[in-house]
Amino acid sequence: MKLKTHQATAKKIKITNGKKGQGGKKYFTRHAGQDHFNARETGNTTRHKRKDTQVNHVDLKTIKKALPYS
C-alpha cells in the first residue's frame, strides 16, 4: 500500500538535491514571525528573516516520515 505525503509539511519544507561529498540532502524552512508587528524589529532581524533556515536535526526524523517519497 502506498504511503501518504503530509501536505502541510510538504508545503513548508524545501529540499535541496544532495550532491556526493557534500553531506546529502538539506531541508529548509522559512523563519517564523514575518506576518505583522515587524516595525519594532531592527533592520538586521528583518533581513535575516527573509532567508530560509536549515531545519534542526532533531526534527529531521519526523519530517522524513511525513515526506516518504522525497
N, C-alpha and C positions, 0 to 999 in steps of 0.2 A: 504494500500500500504506500502511496506517495505521502511524503511529509508536507505539511503546510507551512508556508512562509508567514511570519508575523508581520503584517503590512505596516503597522505603526513603526516598528523597528526598522524595517526596510526603507522607509521614507526619511528617517532621521540619520541613518548611518551611511557614509560614503566609504567605499572600499577601494584602495589603490591596488594596482597589479603588483604582485610580488616578483621582483627580479632576483635571479640567483646571486647569492653572495651579499645581498642587502637585507636579509632578515625576513623575507616573505611579505605577506600582505599587511597593510596598515589600515586601521579603522579610524575614521574621523567623524566628528560631530560638531555642531555649532555651539558657541558659548551661550549660556543662559542669561536672561535678563536684558534683552535688547528691545523689548516692546515699548516700554514707557518709563518715566522717571529717569531719563538719561541726561537731562540738563544739568543735574547736580554733579555728574561724574566728570573726572578730568579728561583731557584730550587723550592722554595715554590709555586710559581704561577703554574709552570708546574705540580707539584704533585697534587695540588688542582684541576686542570682542568681534571685530569684523572677520578675523581669521578663524579657520577651523582649528579645533584642538584634537589631539590624539586621545582616543578612548583609553581609560585606565585599564591596566592589565587585569585588575580584579574583576572587571565586568566582561571580559572577553569570552569567558566560557558561556555565560548566559546569552550573549549576542550571537555567538556561533550556533547555539542550539536554536535560537529564534530564526536564523537565516540558514537553513540547511543546504541550499543549493548555491551559495555564494563563494 
